[in-house]
Amino acid sequence: MAKNLKLKSARAAKDMSQQALAEAVGVSRQTINAIEKGDYNPTLNLCIDICKALGKTLDDIFWGDGEG
């Protein structure tokens, strides 16, 4: 699984730390870190929650660029 640089850049654009995003979606900071590193494949519900917290769509962060 590739690193999720789109998640990292969207989070940075909102000036959110991994901890702040984790708290917003109800997971640990380590979970956000693992998703960004490509070590963890989040559930669809978690993907949706992350997108809502960042004001992005699933395509913006998880499904764009012809992946999958």
CHARMM internal coordinates of N, CA and C (Angstrom, degrees):
IC EDIT
DIST 1 N 1 CA 1.4616
DIST 1 CA 1 C 1.5363
ANGL 1 N 1 CA 1 C 108.80
DIST 1 C 2 N 1.3076
ANGL 1 CA 1 C 2 N 116.40
DIHE 1 N 1 CA 1 C 2 N 134.48
DIST 2 N 2 CA 1.4602
ANGL 1 C 2 N 2 CA 121.46
DIHE 1 CA 1 C 2 N 2 CA -178.32
DIST 2 CA 2 C 1.5243
ANGL 2 N 2 CA 2 C 110.57
DIHE 1 C 2 N 2 CA 2 C -76.83
DIST 2 C 3 N 1.3235
ANGL 2 CA 2 C 3 N 114.34
DIHE 2 N 2 CA 2 C 3 N 157.10
DIST 3 N 3 CA 1.4627
ANGL 2 C 3 N 3 CA 118.74
DIHE 2 CA 2 C 3 N 3 CA 173.43
DIST 3 CA 3 C 1.5141
ANGL 3 N 3 CA 3 C 109.19
DIHE 2 C 3 N 3 CA 3 C -61.56
DIST 3 C 4 N 1.3199
ANGL 3 CA 3 C 4 N 116.26
DIHE 3 N 3 CA 3 C 4 N 147.07
DIST 4 N 4 CA 1.4588
ANGL 3 C 4 N 4 CA 119.85
DIHE 3 CA 3 C 4 N 4 CA 178.59
DIST 4 CA 4 C 1.5254
ANGL 4 N 4 CA 4 C 109.07
DIHE 3 C 4 N 4 CA 4 C -98.05
DIST 4 C 5 N 1.3442
ANGL 4 CA 4 C 5 N 114.63
DIHE 4 N 4 CA 4 C 5 N 81.28
DIST 5 N 5 CA 1.4568
ANGL 4 C 5 N 5 CA 119.75
DIHE 4 CA 4 C 5 N 5 CA -179.22
DIST 5 CA 5 C 1.5191
ANGL 5 N 5 CA 5 C 111.22
DIHE 4 C 5 N 5 CA 5 C -72.10
DIST 5 C 6 N 1.3371
ANGL 5 CA 5 C 6 N 116.73
DIHE 5 N 5 CA 5 C 6 N -25.01
DIST 6 N 6 CA 1.4719
ANGL 5 C 6 N 6 CA 119.52
DIHE 5 CA 5 C 6 N 6 CA 177.98
DIST 6 CA 6 C 1.5173
ANGL 6 N 6 CA 6 C 110.81
DIHE 5 C 6 N 6 CA 6 C -66.75
DIST 6 C 7 N 1.3328
ANGL 6 CA 6 C 7 N 117.11
DIHE 6 N 6 CA 6 C 7 N -39.00
DIST 7 N 7 CA 1.4604
ANGL 6 C 7 N 7 CA 120.19
DIHE 6 CA 6 C 7 N 7 CA 176.31
DIST 7 CA 7 C 1.5212
ANGL 7 N 7 CA 7 C 110.04
DIHE 6 C 7 N 7 CA 7 C -63.95
DIST 7 C 8 N 1.3283
ANGL 7 CA 7 C 8 N 115.69
DIHE 7 N 7 CA 7 C 8 N -46.07
DIST 8 N 8 CA 1.4652
ANGL 7 C 8 N 8 CA 119.89
DIHE 7 CA 7 C 8 N 8 CA -178.49
DIST 8 CA 8 C 1.5269
ANGL 8 N 8 CA 8 C 111.24
DIHE 7 C 8 N 8 CA 8 C -61.20
DIST 8 C 9 N 1.3375
ANGL 8 CA 8 C 9 N 117.28
DIHE 8 N 8 CA 8 C 9 N -43.89
DIST 9 N 9 CA 1.4619
ANGL 8 C 9 N 9 CA 119.69
DIHE 8 CA 8 C 9 N 9 CA -178.38
DIST 9 CA 9 C 1.5249
ANGL 9 N 9 CA 9 C 111.69
DIHE 8 C 9 N 9 CA 9 C -70.73
DIST 9 C 10 N 1.3345
ANGL 9 CA 9 C 10 N 117.71
DIHE 9 N 9 CA 9 C 10 N -36.15
DIST 10 N 10 CA 1.4695
ANGL 9 C 10 N 10 CA 120.29
DIHE 9 CA 9 C 10 N 10 CA 177.58
DIST 10 CA 10 C 1.5265
ANGL 10 N 10 CA 10 C 110.62
DIHE 9 C 10 N 10 CA 10 C -65.98
DIST 10 C 11 N 1.3192
ANGL 10 CA 10 C 11 N 115.61
DIHE 10 N 10 CA 10 C 11 N -38.46
DIST 11 N 11 CA 1.4656
ANGL 10 C 11 N 11 CA 120.49
DIHE 10 CA 10 C 11 N 11 CA 178.08
DIST 11 CA 11 C 1.5270
ANGL 11 N 11 CA 11 C 109.87
DIHE 10 C 11 N 11 CA 11 C -66.40
DIST 11 C 12 N 1.3160
ANGL 11 CA 11 C 12 N 116.39
DIHE 11 N 11 CA 11 C 12 N -43.24
DIST 12 N 12 CA 1.4649
ANGL 11 C 12 N 12 CA 120.82
DIHE 11 CA 11 C 12 N 12 CA 179.54
DIST 12 CA 12 C 1.5307
ANGL 12 N 12 CA 12 C 111.33
DIHE 11 C 12 N 12 CA 12 C -64.98
DIST 12 C 13 N 1.3310
ANGL 12 CA 12 C 13 N 116.17
DIHE 12 N 12 CA 12 C 13 N -37.49
DIST 13 N 13 CA 1.4687
ANGL 12 C 13 N 13 CA 120.55
DIHE 12 CA 12 C 13 N 13 CA -179.78
DIST 13 CA 13 C 1.5242
ANGL 13 N 13 CA 13 C 111.26
DIHE 12 C 13 N 13 CA 13 C -63.51
DIST 13 C 14 N 1.3301
ANGL 13 CA 13 C 14 N 117.11
DIHE 13 N 13 CA 13 C 14 N -29.93
DIST 14 N 14 CA 1.4693
ANGL 13 C 14 N 14 CA 121.65
DIHE 13 CA 13 C 14 N 14 CA 177.22
DIST 14 CA 14 C 1.5272
ANGL 14 N 14 CA 14 C 110.90
DIHE 13 C 14 N 14 CA 14 C -89.95
DIST 14 C 15 N 1.3381
ANGL 14 CA 14 C 15 N 116.20
DIHE 14 N 14 CA 14 C 15 N 3.40
DIST 15 N 15 CA 1.4660
ANGL 14 C 15 N 15 CA 122.11
DIHE 14 CA 14 C 15 N 15 CA -179.30
DIST 15 CA 15 C 1.5216
ANGL 15 N 15 CA 15 C 111.04
DIHE 14 C 15 N 15 CA 15 C 56.11
DIST 15 C 16 N 1.3495
ANGL 15 CA 15 C 16 N 115.00
DIHE 15 N 15 CA 15 C 16 N 44.05
DIST 16 N 16 CA 1.4631
ANGL 15 C 16 N 16 CA 121.48
DIHE 15 CA 15 C 16 N 16 CA -179.92
DIST 16 CA 16 C 1.5167
ANGL 16 N 16 CA 16 C 108.97
DIHE 15 C 16 N 16 CA 16 C -109.27
DIST 16 C 17 N 1.3161
ANGL 16 CA 16 C 17 N 115.98
DIHE 16 N 16 CA 16 C 17 N 135.39
DIST 17 N 17 CA 1.4619
ANGL 16 C 17 N 17 CA 120.15
DIHE 16 CA 16 C 17 N 17 CA 172.60
DIST 17 CA 17 C 1.5287
ANGL 17 N 17 CA 17 C 108.90
DIHE 16 C 17 N 17 CA 17 C -78.22
DIST 17 C 18 N 1.3244
ANGL 17 CA 17 C 18 N 115.56
DIHE 17 N 17 CA 17 C 18 N 165.41
DIST 18 N 18 CA 1.4646
ANGL 17 C 18 N 18 CA 118.77
DIHE 17 CA 17 C 18 N 18 CA 173.57
DIST 18 CA 18 C 1.5214
ANGL 18 N 18 CA 18 C 109.86
DIHE 17 C 18 N 18 CA 18 C -58.09
DIST 18 C 19 N 1.3196
ANGL 18 CA 18 C 19 N 116.59
DIHE 18 N 18 CA 18 C 19 N -39.30
DIST 19 N 19 CA 1.4637
ANGL 18 C 19 N 19 CA 120.81
DIHE 18 CA 18 C 19 N 19 CA -179.30
DIST 19 CA 19 C 1.5266
ANGL 19 N 19 CA 19 C 111.12
DIHE 18 C 19 N 19 CA 19 C -63.41
DIST 19 C 20 N 1.3278
ANGL 19 CA 19 C 20 N 116.84
DIHE 19 N 19 CA 19 C 20 N -43.96
DIST 20 N 20 CA 1.4675
ANGL 19 C 20 N 20 CA 120.52
DIHE 19 CA 19 C 20 N 20 CA -178.78
DIST 20 CA 20 C 1.5239
ANGL 20 N 20 CA 20 C 110.85
DIHE 19 C 20 N 20 CA 20 C -64.26
DIST 20 C 21 N 1.3277
ANGL 20 CA 20 C 21 N 116.67
DIHE 20 N 20 CA 20 C 21 N -42.16
DIST 21 N 21 CA 1.4660
ANGL 20 C 21 N 21 CA 119.68
DIHE 20 CA 20 C 21 N 21 CA 178.27
DIST 21 CA 21 C 1.5244
ANGL 21 N 21 CA 21 C 109.98
DIHE 20 C 21 N 21 CA 21 C -65.79
DIST 21 C 22 N 1.3208
ANGL 21 CA 21 C 22 N 116.23
DIHE 21 N 21 CA 21 C 22 N -42.49
DIST 22 N 22 CA 1.4658
ANGL 21 C 22 N 22 CA 120.27
DIHE 21 CA 21 C 22 N 22 CA 179.59
DIST 22 CA 22 C 1.5255
ANGL 22 N 22 CA 22 C 110.72
DIHE 21 C 22 N 22 CA 22 C -58.25
DIST 22 C 23 N 1.3280
ANGL 22 CA 22 C 23 N 116.40
DIHE 22 N 22 CA 22 C 23 N -45.39
DIST 23 N 23 CA 1.4615
ANGL 22 C 23 N 23 CA 120.02
DIHE 22 CA 22 C 23 N 23 CA 179.43
DIST 23 CA 23 C 1.5286
ANGL 23 N 23 CA 23 C 111.19
DIHE 22 C 23 N 23 CA 23 C -64.61
DIST 23 C 24 N 1.3267
ANGL 23 CA 23 C 24 N 116.89
DIHE 23 N 23 CA 23 C 24 N -36.71
DIST 24 N 24 CA 1.4660
ANGL 23 C 24 N 24 CA 120.96
DIHE 23 CA 23 C 24 N 24 CA -178.96
DIST 24 CA 24 C 1.5272
ANGL 24 N 24 CA 24 C 111.80
DIHE 23 C 24 N 24 CA 24 C -65.37
DIST 24 C 25 N 1.3309
ANGL 24 CA 24 C 25 N 117.06
DIHE 24 N 24 CA 24 C 25 N -31.68
DIST 25 N 25 CA 1.4687
ANGL 24 C 25 N 25 CA 119.85
DIHE 24 CA 24 C 25 N 25 CA -176.62
DIST 25 CA 25 C 1.5351
ANGL 25 N 25 CA 25 C 113.04
DIHE 24 C 25 N 25 CA 25 C -108.53
DIST 25 C 26 N 1.3293
ANGL 25 CA 25 C 26 N 117.27
DIHE 25 N 25 CA 25 C 26 N 0.56
DIST 26 N 26 CA 1.4664
ANGL 25 C 26 N 26 CA 120.07
DIHE 25 CA 25 C 26 N 26 CA 173.44
DIST 26 CA 26 C 1.5101
ANGL 26 N 26 CA 26 C 115.78
DIHE 25 C 26 N 26 CA 26 C 79.36
DIST 26 C 27 N 1.3368
ANGL 26 CA 26 C 27 N 117.08
DIHE 26 N 26 CA 26 C 27 N 33.02
DIST 27 N 27 CA 1.4671
ANGL 26 C 27 N 27 CA 120.90
DIHE 26 CA 26 C 27 N 27 CA 174.90
DIST 27 CA 27 C 1.5221
ANGL 27 N 27 CA 27 C 108.69
DIHE 26 C 27 N 27 CA 27 C -127.96
DIST 27 C 28 N 1.3291
ANGL 27 CA 27 C 28 N 116.65
DIHE 27 N 27 CA 27 C 28 N 177.91
DIST 28 N 28 CA 1.4679
ANGL 27 C 28 N 28 CA 120.08
DIHE 27 CA 27 C 28 N 28 CA 178.33
DIST 28 CA 28 C 1.5290
ANGL 28 N 28 CA 28 C 109.98
DIHE 27 C 28 N 28 CA 28 C -83.24
DIST 28 C 29 N 1.3263
ANGL 28 CA 28 C 29 N 115.19
DIHE 28 N 28 CA 28 C 29 N 159.49
DIST 29 N 29 CA 1.4580
ANGL 28 C 29 N 29 CA 119.71
DIHE 28 CA 28 C 29 N 29 CA 175.91
DIST 29 CA 29 C 1.5262
ANGL 29 N 29 CA 29 C 110.08
DIHE 28 C 29 N 29 CA 29 C -60.87
DIST 29 C 30 N 1.3291
ANGL 29 CA 29 C 30 N 116.22
DIHE 29 N 29 CA 29 C 30 N -35.02
DIST 30 N 30 CA 1.4609
ANGL 29 C 30 N 30 CA 120.19
DIHE 29 CA 29 C 30 N 30 CA 179.43
DIST 30 CA 30 C 1.5257
ANGL 30 N 30 CA 30 C 111.80
DIHE 29 C 30 N 30 CA 30 C -61.64
DIST 30 C 31 N 1.3305
ANGL 30 CA 30 C 31 N 116.63
DIHE 30 N 30 CA 30 C 31 N -33.53
DIST 31 N 31 CA 1.4653
ANGL 30 C 31 N 31 CA 120.09
DIHE 30 CA 30 C 31 N 31 CA 177.67
DIST 31 CA 31 C 1.5266
ANGL 31 N 31 CA 31 C 110.50
DIHE 30 C 31 N 31 CA 31 C -65.26
DIST 31 C 32 N 1.3312
ANGL 31 CA 31 C 32 N 117.04
DIHE 31 N 31 CA 31 C 32 N -45.94
DIST 32 N 32 CA 1.4717
ANGL 31 C 32 N 32 CA 120.40
DIHE 31 CA 31 C 32 N 32 CA 177.95
DIST 32 CA 32 C 1.5190
ANGL 32 N 32 CA 32 C 109.87
DIHE 31 C 32 N 32 CA 32 C -61.03
DIST 32 C 33 N 1.3235
ANGL 32 CA 32 C 33 N 116.88
DIHE 32 N 32 CA 32 C 33 N -43.56
DIST 33 N 33 CA 1.4628
ANGL 32 C 33 N 33 CA 121.41
DIHE 32 CA 32 C 33 N 33 CA 178.76
DIST 33 CA 33 C 1.5328
ANGL 33 N 33 CA 33 C 110.54
DIHE 32 C 33 N 33 CA 33 C -59.76
DIST 33 C 34 N 1.3248
ANGL 33 CA 33 C 34 N 116.98
DIHE 33 N 33 CA 33 C 34 N -44.25
DIST 34 N 34 CA 1.4652
ANGL 33 C 34 N 34 CA 121.04
DIHE 33 CA 33 C 34 N 34 CA -178.87
DIST 34 CA 34 C 1.5287
ANGL 34 N 34 CA 34 C 111.50
DIHE 33 C 34 N 34 CA 34 C -65.41
DIST 34 C 35 N 1.3327
ANGL 34 CA 34 C 35 N 117.48
DIHE 34 N 34 CA 34 C 35 N -37.32
DIST 35 N 35 CA 1.4651
ANGL 34 C 35 N 35 CA 120.86
DIHE 34 CA 34 C 35 N 35 CA 177.19
DIST 35 CA 35 C 1.5306
ANGL 35 N 35 CA 35 C 109.30
DIHE 34 C 35 N 35 CA 35 C -64.52
DIST 35 C 36 N 1.3314
ANGL 35 CA 35 C 36 N 116.63
DIHE 35 N 35 CA 35 C 36 N -45.62
DIST 36 N 36 CA 1.4651
ANGL 35 C 36 N 36 CA 120.33
DIHE 35 CA 35 C 36 N 36 CA -179.53
DIST 36 CA 36 C 1.5241
ANGL 36 N 36 CA 36 C 111.68
DIHE 35 C 36 N 36 CA 36 C -63.27
DIST 36 C 37 N 1.3367
ANGL 36 CA 36 C 37 N 116.62
DIHE 36 N 36 CA 36 C 37 N -35.85
DIST 37 N 37 CA 1.4605
ANGL 36 C 37 N 37 CA 120.24
DIHE 36 CA 36 C 37 N 37 CA -179.68
DIST 37 CA 37 C 1.5233
ANGL 37 N 37 CA 37 C 112.41
DIHE 36 C 37 N 37 CA 37 C -79.79
DIST 37 C 38 N 1.3304
ANGL 37 CA 37 C 38 N 116.65
DIHE 37 N 37 CA 37 C 38 N -10.72
DIST 38 N 38 CA 1.4630
ANGL 37 C 38 N 38 CA 119.58
DIHE 37 CA 37 C 38 N 38 CA -178.40
DIST 38 CA 38 C 1.5115
ANGL 38 N 38 CA 38 C 113.18
DIHE 37 C 38 N 38 CA 38 C 83.26
DIST 38 C 39 N 1.3353
ANGL 38 CA 38 C 39 N 116.72
DIHE 38 N 38 CA 38 C 39 N 16.09
DIST 39 N 39 CA 1.4669
ANGL 38 C 39 N 39 CA 120.73
DIHE 38 CA 38 C 39 N 39 CA -179.44
DIST 39 CA 39 C 1.5232
ANGL 39 N 39 CA 39 C 112.64
DIHE 38 C 39 N 39 CA 39 C -91.89
DIST 39 C 40 N 1.3162
ANGL 39 CA 39 C 40 N 117.08
DIHE 39 N 39 CA 39 C 40 N -9.46
DIST 40 N 40 CA 1.4666
ANGL 39 C 40 N 40 CA 120.99
DIHE 39 CA 39 C 40 N 40 CA -175.91
DIST 40 CA 40 C 1.5125
ANGL 40 N 40 CA 40 C 109.42
DIHE 39 C 40 N 40 CA 40 C -140.80
DIST 40 C 41 N 1.3202
ANGL 40 CA 40 C 41 N 115.29
DIHE 40 N 40 CA 40 C 41 N 132.94
DIST 41 N 41 CA 1.4575
ANGL 40 C 41 N 41 CA 121.65
DIHE 40 CA 40 C 41 N 41 CA 179.05
DIST 41 CA 41 C 1.5272
ANGL 41 N 41 CA 41 C 107.99
DIHE 40 C 41 N 41 CA 41 C -100.69
DIST 41 C 42 N 1.3368
ANGL 41 CA 41 C 42 N 118.13
DIHE 41 N 41 CA 41 C 42 N 106.26
DIST 42 N 42 CA 1.4636
ANGL 41 C 42 N 42 CA 120.12
DIHE 41 CA 41 C 42 N 42 CA -174.74
DIST 42 CA 42 C 1.5265
ANGL 42 N 42 CA 42 C 112.47
DIHE 41 C 42 N 42 CA 42 C -70.33
DIST 42 C 43 N 1.3205
ANGL 42 CA 42 C 43 N 115.65
DIHE 42 N 42 CA 42 C 43 N 156.39
DIST 43 N 43 CA 1.4629
ANGL 42 C 43 N 43 CA 120.89
DIHE 42 CA 42 C 43 N 43 CA 174.90
DIST 43 CA 43 C 1.5276
ANGL 43 N 43 CA 43 C 109.25
DIHE 42 C 43 N 43 CA 43 C -67.29
DIST 43 C 44 N 1.3006
ANGL 43 CA 43 C 44 N 116.26
DIHE 43 N 43 CA 43 C 44 N 161.59
DIST 44 N 44 CA 1.4603
ANGL 43 C 44 N 44 CA 120.31
DIHE 43 CA 43 C 44 N 44 CA 177.90
DIST 44 CA 44 C 1.5267
ANGL 44 N 44 CA 44 C 110.78
DIHE 43 C 44 N 44 CA 44 C -60.12
DIST 44 C 45 N 1.3396
ANGL 44 CA 44 C 45 N 116.37
DIHE 44 N 44 CA 44 C 45 N -41.36
DIST 45 N 45 CA 1.4679
ANGL 44 C 45 N 45 CA 118.86
DIHE 44 CA 44 C 45 N 45 CA 179.25
DIST 45 CA 45 C 1.5222
ANGL 45 N 45 CA 45 C 111.70
DIHE 44 C 45 N 45 CA 45 C -61.42
DIST 45 C 46 N 1.3400
ANGL 45 CA 45 C 46 N 116.93
DIHE 45 N 45 CA 45 C 46 N -40.01
DIST 46 N 46 CA 1.4587
ANGL 45 C 46 N 46 CA 119.71
DIHE 45 CA 45 C 46 N 46 CA 178.32
DIST 46 CA 46 C 1.5303
ANGL 46 N 46 CA 46 C 110.18
DIHE 45 C 46 N 46 CA 46 C -67.45
DIST 46 C 47 N 1.3193
ANGL 46 CA 46 C 47 N 117.50
DIHE 46 N 46 CA 46 C 47 N -40.31
DIST 47 N 47 CA 1.4696
ANGL 46 C 47 N 47 CA 120.65
DIHE 46 CA 46 C 47 N 47 CA 176.22
DIST 47 CA 47 C 1.5314
ANGL 47 N 47 CA 47 C 110.41
DIHE 46 C 47 N 47 CA 47 C -56.80
DIST 47 C 48 N 1.3257
ANGL 47 CA 47 C 48 N 116.11
DIHE 47 N 47 CA 47 C 48 N -45.50
DIST 48 N 48 CA 1.4668
ANGL 47 C 48 N 48 CA 120.93
DIHE 47 CA 47 C 48 N 48 CA -179.75
DIST 48 CA 48 C 1.5225
ANGL 48 N 48 CA 48 C 110.41
DIHE 47 C 48 N 48 CA 48 C -62.93
DIST 48 C 49 N 1.3216
ANGL 48 CA 48 C 49 N 117.04
DIHE 48 N 48 CA 48 C 49 N -44.72
DIST 49 N 49 CA 1.4649
ANGL 48 C 49 N 49 CA 120.49
DIHE 48 CA 48 C 49 N 49 CA 179.36
DIST 49 CA 49 C 1.5293
ANGL 49 N 49 CA 49 C 111.61
DIHE 48 C 49 N 49 CA 49 C -61.64
DIST 49 C 50 N 1.3277
ANGL 49 CA 49 C 50 N 116.45
DIHE 49 N 49 CA 49 C 50 N -41.59
DIST 50 N 50 CA 1.4718
ANGL 49 C 50 N 50 CA 120.44
DIHE 49 CA 49 C 50 N 50 CA 178.21
DIST 50 CA 50 C 1.5219
ANGL 50 N 50 CA 50 C 110.10
DIHE 49 C 50 N 50 CA 50 C -62.68
DIST 50 C 51 N 1.3251
ANGL 50 CA 50 C 51 N 116.51
DIHE 50 N 50 CA 50 C 51 N -44.47
DIST 51 N 51 CA 1.4638
ANGL 50 C 51 N 51 CA 120.25
DIHE 50 CA 50 C 51 N 51 CA 179.60
DIST 51 CA 51 C 1.5248
ANGL 51 N 51 CA 51 C 111.32
DIHE 50 C 51 N 51 CA 51 C -61.58
DIST 51 C 52 N 1.3232
ANGL 51 CA 51 C 52 N 117.04
DIHE 51 N 51 CA 51 C 52 N -43.21
DIST 52 N 52 CA 1.4678
ANGL 51 C 52 N 52 CA 120.34
DIHE 51 CA 51 C 52 N 52 CA 178.27
DIST 52 CA 52 C 1.5205
ANGL 52 N 52 CA 52 C 110.66
DIHE 51 C 52 N 52 CA 52 C -61.25
DIST 52 C 53 N 1.3286
ANGL 52 CA 52 C 53 N 116.99
DIHE 52 N 52 CA 52 C 53 N -43.77
DIST 53 N 53 CA 1.4608
ANGL 52 C 53 N 53 CA 121.20
DIHE 52 CA 52 C 53 N 53 CA -178.72
DIST 53 CA 53 C 1.5241
ANGL 53 N 53 CA 53 C 111.68
DIHE 52 C 53 N 53 CA 53 C -63.74
DIST 53 C 54 N 1.3371
ANGL 53 CA 53 C 54 N 116.52
DIHE 53 N 53 CA 53 C 54 N -30.96
DIST 54 N 54 CA 1.4646
ANGL 53 C 54 N 54 CA 120.94
DIHE 53 CA 53 C 54 N 54 CA -177.03
DIST 54 CA 54 C 1.5243
ANGL 54 N 54 CA 54 C 113.06
DIHE 53 C 54 N 54 CA 54 C -99.28
DIST 54 C 55 N 1.3364
ANGL 54 CA 54 C 55 N 116.98
DIHE 54 N 54 CA 54 C 55 N -3.28
DIST 55 N 55 CA 1.4598
ANGL 54 C 55 N 55 CA 119.89
DIHE 54 CA 54 C 55 N 55 CA -178.75
DIST 55 CA 55 C 1.5164
ANGL 55 N 55 CA 55 C 113.07
DIHE 54 C 55 N 55 CA 55 C 67.46
DIST 55 C 56 N 1.3286
ANGL 55 CA 55 C 56 N 116.11
DIHE 55 N 55 CA 55 C 56 N 34.75
DIST 56 N 56 CA 1.4698
ANGL 55 C 56 N 56 CA 121.96
DIHE 55 CA 55 C 56 N 56 CA -178.87
DIST 56 CA 56 C 1.5223
ANGL 56 N 56 CA 56 C 109.64
DIHE 55 C 56 N 56 CA 56 C -123.31
DIST 56 C 57 N 1.3370
ANGL 56 CA 56 C 57 N 115.21
DIHE 56 N 56 CA 56 C 57 N 168.62
DIST 57 N 57 CA 1.4652
ANGL 56 C 57 N 57 CA 120.08
DIHE 56 CA 56 C 57 N 57 CA 175.57
DIST 57 CA 57 C 1.5248
ANGL 57 N 57 CA 57 C 109.61
DIHE 56 C 57 N 57 CA 57 C -98.14
DIST 57 C 58 N 1.3181
ANGL 57 CA 57 C 58 N 116.46
DIHE 57 N 57 CA 57 C 58 N 166.45
DIST 58 N 58 CA 1.4618
ANGL 57 C 58 N 58 CA 120.51
DIHE 57 CA 57 C 58 N 58 CA 175.21
DIST 58 CA 58 C 1.5255
ANGL 58 N 58 CA 58 C 110.38
DIHE 57 C 58 N 58 CA 58 C -59.18
DIST 58 C 59 N 1.3261
ANGL 58 CA 58 C 59 N 117.23
DIHE 58 N 58 CA 58 C 59 N -39.56
DIST 59 N 59 CA 1.4643
ANGL 58 C 59 N 59 CA 120.65
DIHE 58 CA 58 C 59 N 59 CA 177.84
DIST 59 CA 59 C 1.5235
ANGL 59 N 59 CA 59 C 110.92
DIHE 58 C 59 N 59 CA 59 C -61.35
DIST 59 C 60 N 1.3251
ANGL 59 CA 59 C 60 N 117.23
DIHE 59 N 59 CA 59 C 60 N -39.35
DIST 60 N 60 CA 1.4661
ANGL 59 C 60 N 60 CA 121.38
DIHE 59 CA 59 C 60 N 60 CA -178.53
DIST 60 CA 60 C 1.5289
ANGL 60 N 60 CA 60 C 111.70
DIHE 59 C 60 N 60 CA 60 C -59.21
DIST 60 C 61 N 1.3244
ANGL 60 CA 60 C 61 N 115.65
DIHE 60 N 60 CA 60 C 61 N -41.75
DIST 61 N 61 CA 1.4686
ANGL 60 C 61 N 61 CA 119.06
DIHE 60 CA 60 C 61 N 61 CA -169.35
DIST 61 CA 61 C 1.5178
ANGL 61 N 61 CA 61 C 113.24
DIHE 60 C 61 N 61 CA 61 C -107.67
DIST 61 C 62 N 1.3278
ANGL 61 CA 61 C 62 N 117.91
DIHE 61 N 61 CA 61 C 62 N -40.54
DIST 62 N 62 CA 1.4611
ANGL 61 C 62 N 62 CA 119.42
DIHE 61 CA 61 C 62 N 62 CA -170.13
DIST 62 CA 62 C 1.5210
ANGL 62 N 62 CA 62 C 115.76
DIHE 61 C 62 N 62 CA 62 C -111.29
DIST 62 C 63 N 1.3269
ANGL 62 CA 62 C 63 N 118.35
DIHE 62 N 62 CA 62 C 63 N -30.44
DIST 63 N 63 CA 1.4636
ANGL 62 C 63 N 63 CA 118.85
DIHE 62 CA 62 C 63 N 63 CA -169.00
DIST 63 CA 63 C 1.5178
ANGL 63 N 63 CA 63 C 114.68
DIHE 62 C 63 N 63 CA 63 C -117.18
DIST 63 C 64 N 1.3155
ANGL 63 CA 63 C 64 N 119.38
DIHE 63 N 63 CA 63 C 64 N 3.62
DIST 64 N 64 CA 1.4553
ANGL 63 C 64 N 64 CA 120.72
DIHE 63 CA 63 C 64 N 64 CA -176.49
DIST 64 CA 64 C 1.5311
ANGL 64 N 64 CA 64 C 112.79
DIHE 63 C 64 N 64 CA 64 C -76.34
DIST 64 C 65 N 1.3242
ANGL 64 CA 64 C 65 N 114.89
DIHE 64 N 64 CA 64 C 65 N -178.91
DIST 65 N 65 CA 1.4639
ANGL 64 C 65 N 65 CA 122.90
DIHE 64 CA 64 C 65 N 65 CA 173.94
DIST 65 CA 65 C 1.5192
ANGL 65 N 65 CA 65 C 114.36
DIHE 64 C 65 N 65 CA 65 C 61.26
DIST 65 C 66 N 1.3205
ANGL 65 CA 65 C 66 N 117.95
DIHE 65 N 65 CA 65 C 66 N 26.66
DIST 66 N 66 CA 1.4528
ANGL 65 C 66 N 66 CA 120.61
DIHE 65 CA 65 C 66 N 66 CA 174.21
DIST 66 CA 66 C 1.5221
ANGL 66 N 66 CA 66 C 114.63
DIHE 65 C 66 N 66 CA 66 C 69.03
DIST 66 C 67 N 1.3183
ANGL 66 CA 66 C 67 N 118.19
DIHE 66 N 66 CA 66 C 67 N 16.54
DIST 67 N 67 CA 1.4610
ANGL 66 C 67 N 67 CA 120.15
DIHE 66 CA 66 C 67 N 67 CA 178.42
DIST 67 CA 67 C 1.5160
ANGL 67 N 67 CA 67 C 110.02
DIHE 66 C 67 N 67 CA 67 C -77.36
DIST 67 C 68 N 1.3444
ANGL 67 CA 67 C 68 N 115.48
DIHE 67 N 67 CA 67 C 68 N 155.07
DIST 68 N 68 CA 1.4606
ANGL 67 C 68 N 68 CA 119.43
DIHE 67 CA 67 C 68 N 68 CA 172.56
DIST 68 CA 68 C 1.4595
ANGL 68 N 68 CA 68 C 115.77
DIHE 67 C 68 N 68 CA 68 C 88.89
END
COOR INIT
IC SEED 1 N 1 CA 1 C
IC BUILD
